[in-house]
């Protein structure tokens, strides 16, 4: 999923007919002050970062004058919130809030639903999960028939479970229904996986505004929305690294199977980092836990499941080796429809190239599944004269992650002793 910023989400809402506070985005302190001067009223300054909990982290500030706005922006722009760089702020009018609601749409992937779910809560301003857990009577949900969509009838069905006759004025109830319908329209038009307004506020003069919002788009639809300039369509709380941008082109240019790559940290420093390569999620993550327990640090997470081509797997492996790592491990246990000899060809080509500048580099490969025997034969023949410390295991070791971790630890220790001894000399 690909996140967009709050100011982008509010542009979507505004086009869809959902009222939003008057506001404008600024990239410099002087620009922010000018916006505040133009508004001529108290404003709220919001750091534009992909993170929740901005207020507690100091990412939302209030100002009564342009000078106060300038001071607040000096603290925000160029700084960090939750370790995320702040390059833009949203300057909005302050609202006199009387009441807060929550309204959202998410895609439920469970086999019982497999579609969008409308959610409304009479309590806003906090996480919907927390509200549902502590005050379930204040939350209503409605599974959406995707072909039928959401109209007044569906909005009424959702809200009628929370509000009785007389709880809200007819005008307010009508306004809430319209917002539910318009939010769903925006959700569908922009190929969203999630669209949330939290809080949806009622002001003291009985007007409704989307005070904050969050949108994530389906990563396969990003090409349909170039206006957002999304470089890497992943659900990350930080901007992508240069390596992640390069690695994304692997997936972008070839949809045959998965070629996923993400770094655990934007910058890798020090020793003990492993290049981590998985096929699928469960068994691979068990292996990662075993490595971490032995003091290793995981530099990246890569996944090449779904039967990708050898060329695609090769490019993912090369991305992993683009990092300053002390070892490479493949946890490739896939007993479904994947033919593993494609991985074998990719492994041989990539490791033969890397071995030229990595004498004695540790490599541990767990590769199991269809064409396992043939894949192992390809790897053994392809790497028999390669000066790496490499070991290869099959299906007998799928659940023995501690053994695999022990072997990684032993090989990396030998490699580090030689590598860093040479540096000292």
VEXKE-826283 format. One record per atom (N, C-alpha, C, CB): residue in three letters; z, y, x. Coordinates in steps of 0.2 Angstrom, whole numbers, plus 2048, in hexadecimal, padded with zeros to 3 digits. Glycine has a CB too. Layout:
residues N
alaZYX...
//
This chain:
residues 425
unk8007FA804unk800800800unk800806804unk8068007FBunk7FD80B802unk7FC812806unk800817802unk7F5814807unk80581A806unk808820803unk805826804unk80F820806unk80682B7FFunk804832800unk80A8367FFunk7FE8347FAunk80983D801unk80F841801unk8108447FAunk80D847806unk8168477FAunk81884A7F3unk81384F7F1unk81F84D7F4unk8118537F5unk80C8597F3unk8068567F1unk80B85E7F9unk8048507F3unk7FD84D7F1unk7FF84A7EAunk7FB8487F6unk8048467EAunk8068437E3unk8068487DEunk80C8407E4unk80984E7DFunk80A8537DAunk8038567D8unk80E8597DCunk7FE8567DDunk7F78587DBunk7F48537D6unk7F38597E1unk7F684D7D7unk7F38487D2unk7F68497CCunk7F58417D5unk7FD84A7CBunk80084B7C5unk7FE8517C1unk80884C7C6unk7FD8567C5unk7FA85D7C2unk7F385C7BFunk7FA8627C7unk7EF8587C2unk7E88577C0unk7E98527B9unk7E48537C5unk7EE84E7B9unk7EF8497B4unk7F284C7AEunk7F38437B6unk7F58537AEunk7F88567A9unk7FF8557A9unk7F58537A2unk8028537AEunk80A8537AFunk80C85A7B2unk80C84D7B3unk81085D7AFunk8138647B1unk8178637B8unk8178677ACunk8158677BDunk8198677C3unk81B86E7C5unk8148647C9unk82086F7C9unk8228767CBunk81D8797CEunk8298757CFunk81D8807CEunk8188847D2unk81A8837D9unk81988B7D0unk8158827DDunk8178807E4unk8108807E9unk81A87A7E5unk8128807EFunk80C8807F4unk80F87D7FBunk8098877F5unk80A87A7FEunk80C877804unk80B87B80Aunk808870805unk80F87B80Funk80E87F815unk80F87B81Bunk814885815unk80B87D820unk80C879827unk80F87D82Cunk805877829unk81088482Bunk813888830unk81988C82Cunk80E88D833unk81D88F830unk82389382Eunk82189982Aunk828894833unk81C89C82Dunk8198A382Bunk8168A1824unk8148A6830unk81289C823unk80F89A81Dunk814899818unk80A89481Eunk819895819unk81E894815unk82289A812unk82488F818unk82389F817unk8268A5814unk8218A9810unk8288AA81Bunk81B8A9811unk8168AD80Dunk8168AA806unk80F8AC810unk8168A3806unk8168A07FFunk81D8A27FBunk816898800unk8228A27FEunk8298A47FBunk8288AB7F9unk82F8A3800unk8258B07FDunk8248B77FBunk8208B77F5unk8218BB801unk81A8B37F4unk8168B37EFunk8198B17E8unk8108AF7F0unk81E8AC7E9unk8218A97E3unk8268AE7E0unk8258A37E5unk82A8B27E5unk82E8B77E3unk8348B47DFunk82B8BC7DFunk8368AE7E1unk83C8AB7DDunk83F8A67E2unk83A8A87D6unk8458A47E0unk84889E7E5unk8448987E5unk84F89D7E2unk8448957EBunk83F88F7ECunk84388A7EFunk83A8917F1unk8408847EEunk84387E7F2unk83E87C7F7unk8448787EDunk84087A7FDunk83C878803unk83C871804unk83D87C809unk83786D803unk837866804unk83386380Aunk8358627FEunk83686080Funk83285D814unk82E857812unk83785A819unk828858814unk823853811unk82384D816unk81C856811unk827848815unk827842819unk82783C814unk82D84281Dunk825836816unk825830812unk82C82D813unk82082B815unk83183080Funk83782D80Funk83B82F809unk83B82F816unk83F82B807unk84482C801unk84A82F804unk8458267FCunk84E832800unk855834802unk85483A806unk85882F806unk84F83F805unk84E845809unk85484A809unk847848808unk85684A803unk85C84F802unk86284E806unk85E8507FAunk864848806unk86A84680Aunk868846812unk86C83F809unk862845813unk86084681Aunk85F84D81Dunk85A84181Cunk85F852818unk85E85981Aunk85785B81Aunk86085A821unk853857816unk84C858815unk84A85D80Funk848852815unk84F85F80Bunk84E863806unk853869806unk84F85F7FFunk85086F806unk855875807unk85387A801unk85487880Eunk85887E800unk8578837FBunk85788A7FEunk85C8827F5unk85388F7FBunk8538967FEunk85289B7F8unk84D896803unk8568A07F8unk8558A57F3unk8518AB7F5unk85C8A87F2unk84F8AB7FCunk84B8B17FEunk8458AE803unk84F8B6801unk8408B2804unk83B8B0809unk83E8AF810unk8368B580Aunk8438B3812unk8478B3818unk84A8AC819unk84B8B9819unk84E8AA813unk8518A4813unk84C89E814unk8568A380Dunk84789F811unk84189A811unk83F899818unk83B89C80Dunk83E89F81Cunk83C89E823unk84189B827unk83B8A5825unk84789C826unk84C89982Aunk84D891829unk85389C828unk84C88F822unk84C888821unk846885824unk84C887819unk840888824unk83A885826unk83A88482Eunk834889824unk83E889831unk83F889838unk84288283Aunk84288F83Bunk847880836unk84B87A837unk847874835unk85187A833unk842874831unk83F86E82Eunk83886D832unk83D86F827unk834872832unk82D871835unk82E87083Dunk828877834unk82B86A83Funk82B869846unk831864848unk82B86F84Aunk835863843unk83B85F844unk83A858841unk841862841unk83F854840unk83F84D83Dunk84484D837unk840848843unk842849833unk84684682Dunk84683F82Dunk844849826unk84B83C82Eunk84C83482Eunk847832834unk84A831828unk847835839unk84283483Funk83B83483Eunk84482D841unk839838838unk832839837unk830840838unk83183782Funk82B84183Bunk82984883Dunk82784C837unk823849842unk82A853836unk828857831unk82385C833unk82E85B82Eunk81D85B830unk817860832unk81586482Cunk81185C834unk818863826unk816867820unk81D86781Cunk81186481Cunk81D86D818unk82386D813unk81F87080Cunk828872815unk82286D807unk820870800unk8258757FEunk82086A7FBunk82287B7FCunk8278807FAunk8268817F2unk8258877FDunk82B8807EEunk82A8807E7unk8308847E4unk82B8787E5unk82E8867DEunk83388A7DAunk8398867D9unk83088D7D4unk83F8897D9unk8458867D7unk8458857CFunk84B8897D9unk8488807CCunk84887F7C5unk84F87F7C3unk8458787C3unk8518817BDunk8578817BAunk85887A7B6unk8598877B5unk85A8757B9unk85A86F7B6unk85F86D7B1unk85A8697BCunk85E86B7ABunk8628697A6unk8648617A6unk86086B7A0unk85E85D7A7unk85F8567A7unk8598537ABunk85E85479Funk85B84D7AEunk8568497B2unk8548427AFunk8598497B9unk84E8417B0unk84C83A7ADunk8488377B3unk84783A7A7unk8468307B2unk84282D7B7unk83C82A7B3unk8468277BBunk83682A7B5unk8318267B2unk82C8247B8unk82D82B7AEunk82A81E7B8unk82681B7BDunk8228157BAunk82A8197C2unk81D8137BFunk81980D7BDunk8188097C4unk81280F7BBunk81A8037C4unk8197FF7CAunk8157F97C8unk8207FD7CCunk8127F67CDunk80E7EF7CBunk8137EA7CDunk8087EF7D0unk8147E57C8unk8187DF7C9unk8147DA7CAunk81D7DE7C2unk8157D77D0unk8107D17D2unk8137CA7D0unk8107D17D9unk8197CA7CCunk81B7C37CAunk8167C07C6unk8227C47C7unk8167B97C6unk8117B67C2unk8127B77BAunk8127AE7C3unk8187B97B8unk8197BA7B1unk8167C17AFunk8217BA7B0unk8157C67B3unk8137CC7B1unk80C7CE7B4unk8187D27B4unk80B7CE7BBunk8057CF7BEunk8017D57BBunk8007C97BDunk8057DB7BBunk8027E17B9unk8077E77B9unk8007E07B2unk8057ED7B7unk8097F37B7unk80F7F27B2unk8057F97B5unk8147F57B4unk81A7F57B0unk81D7FD7AFunk8207F17B3unk81D7FF7A9unk8208067A8unk8278067A8unk81E8097A1unk82A80B7ACunk83280B7ACunk8348127AAunk8348097B3unk8398137A6unk83C8197A4unk8438197A4unk83981C79Dunk84681E7A7unk84E81E7A7unk8508257A5unk85081C7AEunk8568257A1unk85982B79Funk85D82E7A4unk85D82A799unk85D82B7AAunk86082E7B0unk85B82E7B6unk8678297B2unk85B8347B9unk8568357BFunk85A8377C5unk8518397BDunk8568387CAunk85983B7D0unk85C8367D5unk85E8407CEunk85C8307D3unk85E82B7D8unk8598257D7unk8658297D6unk85A8207DBunk85681A7DBunk8568167D5unk8588157E1unk8508147D2unk8508117CCunk85480A7CCunk8498107CAunk8538077D2unk8578007D3unk85E8017D2unk8557FD7DAunk8618067D5unk8688087D4unk86A8097CDunk86B80E7D8unk86680D7C9unk86780E7C2unk8678087BEunk8628137BFunk8628047BFunk8617FD7BCunk8677F97BDunk85A7FA7BEunk86A7F97C3unk86F7F47C5unk8767F77C2unk8707F47CCunk8777FD7C1unk87D8007BFunk87D8027B8unk87F8057C4unk8778047B5unk8778077AFunk8718047ABunk87780F7AEunk8707FD7AAunk86A7FA7A8unk8687FD7A1unk86B7F37A8unk86D7FF79Dunk86C801796unk868808796unk872802792unk86780B79Cunk86481279Cunk85D81179Funk8688167A0unk85B80B7A0unk8548097A2unk85080579Eunk8558067A9unk84A80779Cunk845803798unk83F80279Cunk843807792unk83C7FC79Bunk8367FA79Eunk8317F7799unk8377F47A4unk82B7F779Bunk8257F5796unk8207F279Aunk8237FA792unk81E7EC79Aunk8187E979Dunk8127EC79Aunk8187E179Dunk80D7EE79Eunk8077F179Cunk8017EC79Bunk8057F77A0unk7FE7EC796unk7F87E8795unk7F27ED799unk7F67E778Eunk7F07EB79Eunk7EC7EF7A3unk7E57F179Funk7EA7EB7A9unk7E37EC79Bunk7DC7EE797unk7DD7F3792unk7D97E7794unk7E37F278Funk7E57F7789unk7E77FE78Cunk7EA7F4785unk7EB7FE791unk7ED804794unk7F3807791unk7E8809794unk7F580D792unk7FB81078Funk7F981678Bunk800812795unk7FB816785unk7FA81B780unk80081D77Cunk7F481A77Bunk800821777unk806824774unk80A81E771unk80482876Eunk80781976Funk80A81376Cunk80F810771unk80680E769unk80C80E777unk81080B77Dunk81581077Funk80B809783unk814816780unk81981B782unk81F81B77Dunk816822783unk81D81B777unk82281B771unk826815772unk81F81C76Aunk82380F773unk827809773unk82C809779unk822803774unk82980C77Funk82E80C785unk834811783unk82A80F78Bunk833817781unk83881C780unk83D81A77Aunk83582277Funk83A816775unk83E81576Funk844811770unk83A81276Aunk84480D776unk849809778unk84F80C77Bunk84780377Cunk84E81377Dunk853817780unk85581D77Cunk85081A786unk85181F777unk853825774unk85382376Cunk84E82B775unk858825769unk858824761unk85682B75Eunk86082375Funk85582B758unk853831754unk858836755unk85282F74Dunk85683C757unk85B841757unk85D84275Eunk860841753unk85C83D763unk85F83E76Aunk85B84476Dunk85E83876Eunk85484476Cunk85084976Funk84C84D76Aunk84B846774unk84B85376Bunk847857766unk840854766unk84685E769unk83C855760unk835852760unk831854765unk833853759unk83285B767unk82D85E76Cunk82E85A773unk82E86576Dunk835859775unk83685677Bunk83484F77Bunk83E85777Cunk83584B776unk833844776unk82C844776unk83684176Funk828848773unk821848773unk81F84A77Aunk81E84D76Eunk82284E77Eunk820850785unk82184A789unk824856787unk827846788unk82884178Dunk82383B78Cunk82F83E78Bunk82183A785unk81C835784unk815837788unk81B83577Dunk81383E787unk80D84078Aunk80E83F792unk80C847789unk813840795unk81483F79Cunk81383879Eunk81B84279Funk81683379Aunk81582C79Bunk80E82A79Bunk819828796unk80A82D796unk80382B796unk7FF82E79Cunk80082E78Funk80183479Dunk7FD8387A3unk7FF8357A9unk7FF83F7A3unk8058327AAunk80782F7B1unk8038297B1unk80E82E7B1unk8028257ACunk7FF81F7ACunk7F78207AEunk80081B7A6unk7F58257ABunk7EE8277ACunk7EC8287B4unk7EB82D7A8unk7F182C7B7unk7F182E7BEunk7F18277C2unk7F68337C0unk7F68237C0unk7F781D7C3unk7F18197C4unk7FD8197C0unk7ED8187BEunk7E78147BEunk7E18177C1unk7E58137B6unk7E181E7C0unk7DB8217C3unk7DB8217CBunk7DB8287C1unk7E18217CEunk7E28227D5unk7E481B7D8unk7E78277D7unk7E38167D4unk7E480F7D7unk7EB80E7DAunk7DF80D7DCunk7F08107D7unk7F78107D9unk7FA8097D9unk7FB8167D6unk7FE8087DDunk8038027DDunk8098047DAunk8047FF7E3unk80B80A7DBunk81180D7D8unk8108157D7unk81780C7DDunk8138177D2unk81381E7D0unk8198207CDunk80C8207CCunk81D8247D0unk8248267CDunk82582D7CDunk8298227D2unk8288307C8unk82B8377C7unk8328367C7unk82883A7C1unk8368387CCunk83D8387CDunk84083E7D1unk83F8317D0unk8438437CEunk8448437C7unk83F8467C3unk84B8467C5unk83E8447BCunk83A8487B7unk84084C7B4unk8368437B2unk83F8537B5unk8458577B2unk84385B7ACunk84685C7B8unk84885C7A8unk8488617A3unk84C8677A5unk84B85D79Cunk84986D7A4unk84C8737A6unk8508767A0unk8478787A9unk85487B7A2unk85887E79Dunk854881797unk85D8837A0unk84E883799unk84A886794unk845881790unk84588C797unk84787A791unk84487578Eunk83D873790unk844876786unk83B874796unk835872799unk83686C79Eunk83287879Dunk83186879Eunk8318627A2unk82C8637A8unk82E85C79Eunk82F8617AEunk82B8617B4unk82D85B7B8unk82D8677B8unk8278597BCunk8288537C1unk82B8577C7unk8218507C2unk8328567C8unk83585A7CEunk8338567D5unk83C85A7CDunk8328507D4unk83184C7DAunk82D8467D8unk83784A7DEunk8298437DDunk82483D7DBunk8238397E1unk81E8407D8unk8218337E0unk81F82E7E5unk81982A7E3unk82582A7E7unk81482A7E7unk80E8267E5unk80C8217EBunk80882A7E4unk80B81B7EAunk8088177EFunk8018147ECunk80D8117F1unk7FC8147F0unk7F68127EEunk7F480B7F1unk7F08177F0unk7F08077EDunk7EE8017EFunk7EA8027F5unk7EA7FD7EAunk7EB7FE7FBunk7E87FF801unk7E07FE801unk7EB7FB807unk7DE7F97FCunk7D77F77FCunk7D37FD7F8unk7D77F17F8unk7D78027F5unk7D38077F2unk7D380E7F5unk7D78087EBunk7D680E7FCunk7D68147FFunk7CF817800unk7D9813806unk7CA813801unk7C3816802unk7C181A7FCunk7BE810804unk7C48197F6unk7C281C7F0unk7C58237F0unk7C48187EAunk7CA8257F5unk7CE82B7F4unk7CE82E7FBunk7D58297F2unk7C88307FEunk7C8833804unk7CC83A805unk7C1834806unk7CD83D7FFunk7D18437FFunk7D8843802unk7D18467F8unk7DB83D802unk7E183D805unk7E283C80Cunk7E5837801unk7DC83A80Funk7DB839816unk7E0834819unk7DC84081Aunk7E182F816unk7E5829818unk7E282681Eunk7E7825812unk7E5826823unk7E3822829unk7E481B829unk7E582682Funk7EA819827unk7EC812827unk7EF811821unk7F181082Dunk7EC80D81Cunk7EF80C815unk7F5807815unk7EA80A811unk7FA808818unk800804818unk806807815unk802801820unk80B804812unk811807810unk816808815unk81480280Aunk81580D819unk81980F81Eunk81D81681Dunk81680F825unk823816820unk82681D81Funk825822824unk82E81B81Funk820820829unk81E82482Eunk81782482Funk822822835unk81482A832unk80D82A834unk80B824838unk80B831837unk805821838unk80381C83Cunk80281E843unk7FC81983Aunk803819848unk80281B84Funk7FB81A850unk806816853unk7F981C856unk7F281C858unk7EF815858unk7F181F85Funk7F481085Bunk7F280985Bunk7F1806854unk7F780585Funk7F5808850unk7F5806849unk7EE809845unk7FB808845unk7EC80F847unk7E6811845unk7E080D847unk7E5819846unk7E180C84Eunk7DB808850unk7DB80184Dunk7DC807858unk7E17FE84Dunk7E27F784Aunk7DF7F6843unk7E97F484Bunk7E07FC83Funk7DE7FC838unk7D77FB837unk7E0802835unk7D37FD83Cunk7CC7FC83Cunk7CA7F583Bunk7C8800841unk7CE7F183Eunk7CD7E983Eunk7CC7E7837unk7D27E5842unk7D17E9833unk7D17E782Cunk7CC7EB828unk7D97E9829unk7CB7F2829unk7C77F6826unk7C07F3826unk7C87FD828unk7BE7F182Cunk7B77EF82Dunk7B57E882Bunk7B57F0834unk7BB7E482Aunk7B97DD828unk7BF7DA824unk7B97D982Funk7BD7D981Dunk7C27D6818unk7C37CF818unk7C17D9812unk7C07CB81Dunk7C07C481Dunk7C77C2820unk7BB7C1821unk7CC7C081Bunk7D27BF81Eunk7D67C581Funk7D27BA824unk7DC7C4822unk7E17C9823unk7E17CB82Bunk7E87C8821unk7E17D182Dunk7E27D3834unk7E77D9834unk7DB7D5837unk7ED7D7832unk7F27DC832unk7F67DE838unk7F87DA82Cunk7F77E483Aunk7FB7E6840unk7FF7EC83Funk7F67E7846unk8057EC840unk8097F2840unk80E7F2846unk80D7F3839unk8107F7849unk8157F884Eunk81C7F984Bunk8137FD853unk8217F684Eunk8287F784Bunk82B7FE84Dunk82C7F184Funk828801852unk82A807854unk82480B857unk83080785Aunk824812856unk81E816858unk81D815860unk81F81D856unk823815863unk82381586Bunk82780F86Dunk82581B86Eunk82480B872unk828805875unk82A80787Cunk8247FF874unk83080687Dunk833808884unk838802886unk83780F884unk83880188Dunk83D7FC88Funk83A7F5890unk8437FC88Bunk83E7F0891unk83C7E9892unk83D7E588Cunk83F7E6898unk83B7DF88Cunk83D7DA887unk8397DB880unk8447DB885unk8337DE880unk82F7DE87Aunk82B7D8879unk82C7E5879unk82A7D5873unk8267D0872unk8207D286Dunk8297CA86Funk81A7D086Funk8147D186Bunk8157CB866unk80E7D186Funk8167CD85Funk8177C885Aunk8117C7856unk81D7CA856unk80F7C1855unk8097BF851unk80A7BA84Cunk8037BD856unk80A7BB846unk80B7B6841unk8057B483Dunk8117B983Cunk8067AF839unk8017AD834unk8057AB82Eunk7FC7A6837unk8047B0829unk8097AF823unk80F7B2825unk8097A8821unk8147B2820unk81A7B6821unk8207B2822unk81B7BA81Bunk8227AD81Eunk8287AA81Eunk82A7A7825unk8297A4819unk8267A2827unk82879E82Eunk8277A3834unk82379982Funk8237A8833unk8227AD839unk8287B1839unk81C7B1838unk82B7B3834unk8317B7834unk8377B4836unk8327BB82Dunk8377AD835unk83D7A9837unk83D7A983Funk83D7A2834unk8377A9841unk8367A9849unk8387AF84Cunk82F7A784Bunk8367B5848unk8387BC84Bunk8407BC84Bunk8357C1846unk8437BA846unk84B7BA846unk84E7B684Cunk84D7B783Funk84B7B084Dunk84D7AD853unk84C7B085Aunk84A7A6853unk8477B485Aunk8457B8860unk84A7BE861unk83E7BA860unk84B7C185Bunk8507C785Bunk8577C485Dunk8507CA855unk8597BE85Bunk8607BC85Cunk8607BB864unk8617B5859unk85B7BA867unk85B7B986Funk85A7BF873unk8567B4871unk85A7C586Funk85A7CB873unk8537CE873unk85D7CB879unk84E7CB871unk8487CE871unk8477D386Cunk8427C8870unk8427D886Eunk8407DD869unk8397DC867unk8417E486Cunk8377DC860unk8317DB85Eunk82D7E185Eunk8317D8856unk8277E1862unk8237E7863unk81F7E985Cunk81F7E7869unk81D7E3859unk8187E4854unk8197DE84Funk8117E5856unk8167DF849unk8157D9845unk80D7D9843unk8197DA83Eunk80B7D3844unk8037D2843unk8037CC83Funk7FF7D184Aunk7FE7CC83Aunk7FD7C6836unk7F57C5835unk8007C782Funk7F37BF837unk7EC7BD836unk7EC7B7831unk7E97BB83Dunk7EE7B782Bunk7ED7B2826unk7E77B3822unk7F47B2822unk7E67AE81Dunk7E17AF819unk7DA7AD81Cunk7E07B6816unk7DA7A9821unk7D47A6825unk7D07AB827unk7D17A2820unk7D27B082Bunk7CD7B582Eunk7C97B2833unk7D27BB831unk7C47B6835unk7BF7B483Aunk7C27B4841unk7B97B883Aunk7BF7B0846unk7C27B084Dunk7C17B7850unk7BE7AC851unk7BC7BB84Eunk7BB7C2851unk7C17C684Eunk7B57C584Funk7C37C5848unk7C87CA845unk7CF7C8849unk7C97C983Eunk7D07C2849unk7D77BF84Dunk7D77C2854unk7D77B884Dunk7D17C2857unk7D17C485Eunk7D37CB85Funk7CA7C3861unk7D07CF85Aunk7D27D785Bunk7D97D8859unk7CD7DA855unk7DC7D4855unk7E37D5854unk7E77D385Aunk7E57D084Eunk7E57CE85Dunk7E97CC863unk7E87D1869unk7E67C5866unk7E27D4869unk7E17D986Eunk7E57E086Cunk7DA7DB86Eunk7E67E1866unk7EB7E6864unk7F27E5866unk7EB7E785Cunk7F47DF865unk7FB7DD868unk7FC7DE86Funk7FC7D6866unk7F77DC873unk7F77DD87Aunk7F67E487Cunk7F27D887Dunk7F57E9878unk7F47F087Aunk7FB7F387Bunk7F07F3875unk8007EF879unk8077F287Aunk80A7EF880unk80B7F0874unk80F7F3883unk8137F1889unk8187EB887unk8167F788Cunk8157E5887unk8197DF885unk81B7DB88Bunk8167DC87Funk8207D788Aunk8227D288Funk8207CB88Dunk8297D2891unk81D7CA887unk81B7C3885unk8187C387Eunk8227BF884unk8147BE87Dunk8107BE877unk8127B7873unk8087BE878unk8137B786Dunk8157B1869unk8117B1863unk81C7B1868unk80E7AB861unk80A7AA85Bunk80E7A5857unk8037A885Cunk8117A7851unk8147A384Cunk80F7A1847unk81B7A6849unk80A79C848unk80579B844unk805794840unk7FE79B848unk80A79483Cunk80A78E837unk80778F830unk81278C837unk80178D82Funk7FE78E829unk7FB788827unk7F9794829unk7FE784822unk7FC77E820unk7F777E81Aunk80177981Funk7F5784818unk7F1784812unk7EA784813unk7F378B80Eunk7E6789811unk7DE788812unk7DC78B818unk7DB78C80Cunk7E078D81Dunk7DD790823unk7DB78B828unk7E3795826unk7D578C82Bunk7D3788831unk7D578B837unk7CB786830unk7D978883Bunk7DC78B841unk7D878B847unk7E2788842unk7D2788847unk7CE78984Dunk7CB79084Eunk7C878484Dunk7CB794848unk7C879A849unk7CE79E84Dunk7C879E842unk7D479D84Cunk7D97A0850unk7D979E858unk7E079F84Dunk7D7797858unk7D779585Funk7D2798863unk7D578D85Funk7CC799861unk7C679C864unk7C97A4866unk7C079D860unk7CC7A7861unk7CE7AE863unk7D37AE868unk7D17B185Cunk7D87A9868unk7DD7A986Dunk7DB7A8874unk7E27A486Bunk7D67A4874unk7D37A287Bunk7D07A887Eunk7CE79C87Aunk7CC7AB87Aunk7C87B187Cunk7CC7B787Eunk7C37B4877unk7D17B887Aunk7D67BE87Bunk7DA7BD881unk7DA7BF875unk7DD7B7882unk7E27B5887unk7DE7B488Eunk7E57AF886unk7D87B288Eunk7D47B2894unk7D37B9897unk7CD7AE893unk7D27BD892unk7D07C4894unk7D77C8897unk7CE7C988Funk7DC7C6893unk7E37CA895unk7E67C789Cunk7E87C9890unk7E47C089Dunk7E77BD8A3unk7E57C08A9unk7E57B68A3unk7DF7C48A9unk7DD7C78B0unk7E27CC8B2unk7D67CA8AEunk7E67CF8AEunk7EA7D48B0unk7F27D38AFunk7E97DB8ADunk7F37CC8ADunk7FA7CA8ABunk7FC7C48AEunk7FA7CA8A3unk7FC7C38B4unk7FD7BD8B8unk8047BA8B5unk7FD7BE8BFunk8047B48B3unk80A7B18B1unk80D7B38AAunk80F7B28B6unk8097B78A6unk80C7BA8A0unk80E7B489Bunk8067BF89Dunk8137B5898unk8167AF893unk8127B088Cunk81D7B0892unk8107AA88Aunk80D7A9884unk80F7A2880unk8057A9884unk8127A387Aunk81479D877unk81079D870unk81C79D875unk80C79886Funk808797869unk80B791865unk80179686Bunk80C79385Eunk80D78E859unk80878E854unk81478F856unk803789854unk7FE789850unk7FD78384Cunk7F778B854unk7FE783846unk7FE77D842unk7FA77E83Bunk80577B840unk7F7779839unk7F3779833unk7ED775833unk7F2781831unk7E877782Funk7E177482Eunk7DE775835unk7DD777829unk7DA770837unk7D777083Eunk7DC771844unk7D177583Eunk7E276F843unk7E7770848unk7E576C84Funk7EE76E846unk7E376684Eunk7E2762854unk7DC765858unk7E075B852unk7D7767854unk7D176A857unk7D277185Aunk7CB76B852unk7D7775857unk7D977B859unk7DD77B860unk7DD77F854unk7E1776860unk7E5775866unk7E077386Cunk7EA76F865unk7DB76F86Bunk7D776C870unk7D3772873unk7D276786Dunk7D177786Eunk7CD77D870unk7D2781875unk7CB78186Aunk7D8782873unk7DD786877unk7DE78387Eunk7E3787873unk7DF77C87Eunk7E1779884unk7DB77A889unk7E3772883unk7D5778887unk7CF77988Bunk7CE78088Dunk7C9776888unk7CF784888unk7CD78B88Aunk7D278F88Eunk7CD78F883unk7D878C88Funk7DD790893unk7E078C899unk7E379188Funk7DC78689Aunk7DF78189Funk7DF7858A6unk7DB77B89Funk7DA7898A7unk7DA78C8AEunk7DC7948AEunk7D378C8B1unk7E07968A9unk7E279D8A8unk7E979D8ABunk7E279F8A0unk7EA7A28AFunk7F17A38B3unk7F67A78AEunk7F07A78B9unk7F77A48A8unk7FD7A68A4unk8027A18A3unk7FA7A889Dunk8087A38A1unk80D79E89Funk80C79D898unk8147A08A1unk808797896unk80779688Funk80978F88Dunk80079888Eunk80C78F887unk80E789884unk80B78987Dunk815788884unk80978387Aunk806782874unk80A77C870unk7FF780875unk80B77E86Aunk80F779865unk80B77985Eunk81677B864unk80D77385Bunk80A772855unk80F77184Funk80576C855unk80D76E84Aunk81076D844unk81776A844unk80D76983Funk81976684Aunk81F76384Bunk82576984Cunk81F75F850unk82276F84Dunk82777484Funk82777A84Aunk826777856unk824779844unk82477E83Funk82B78183Eunk82177C839unk83077C83Dunk83677E83Aunk83B77F840unk839779835unk83977D846unk83E77D84Cunk83D784850unk83C777851unk83E78984Cunk83E79084Funk842791855unk83F79584Aunk84878E855unk84C78F85Bunk84978C861unk85378C859unk846787861unk842784866unk83D788869unk83F77D865unk83978B864unk834790866unk83779686Aunk82F792860unk83C798867unk83F79E86Aunk84279D871unk8457A1865unk845797871unk847795878unk84279587Dunk84B78E878unk83C79287Bunk836792880unk834799882unk83178E87Dunk83479D87Dunk8327A487Eunk8377A8883unk8317A8877unk83D7A7881unk8427AA886unk8427A788Dunk8497A8883unk8407A188Eunk84079E895unk83A7A1898unk83F796894unk8347A1895unk82E7A4898unk82E7AB89Aunk8287A2894unk8317AF895unk8327B6896unk8367B889Cunk8347B9890unk83C7B489Cunk8417B58A2unk83D7B48A8unk8477B08A1unk8397AF8A9unk8367AD8AFunk8317B38B1unk8327A78AFunk82D7B58ACunk8287BA8ADunk82C7C18AFunk8247BB8A6unk8317C38ACunk8347C98ADunk8377C98B4unk83A7CA8A8unk83A7C38B6unk83D7C38BDunk8377C48C2unk8407BC8BEunk8317C28C1unk82C7C38C6unk8297CA8C5unk8267BE8C5unk8287CC8BFunk8257D28BEunk8297D88C1unk8247D38B7unk82F7D88BFunk8347DE8C1unk8367DD8C8unk83A7DE8BCunk8367D78CBunk8377D78D2unk8327DA8D6unk8387CF8D4unk82B7D98D4unk8267DC8D7unk8267E48D7unk81F7DA8D4unk8287E68D1unk8297EE8D0unk82E7F08D5unk82B7EF8C9unk8347ED8D6unk8397EF8DBunk8367EF8E2unk83F7EB8DAunk8327EA8E4unk82F7EA8EAunk82B7F08ECunk82C7E38EC
//
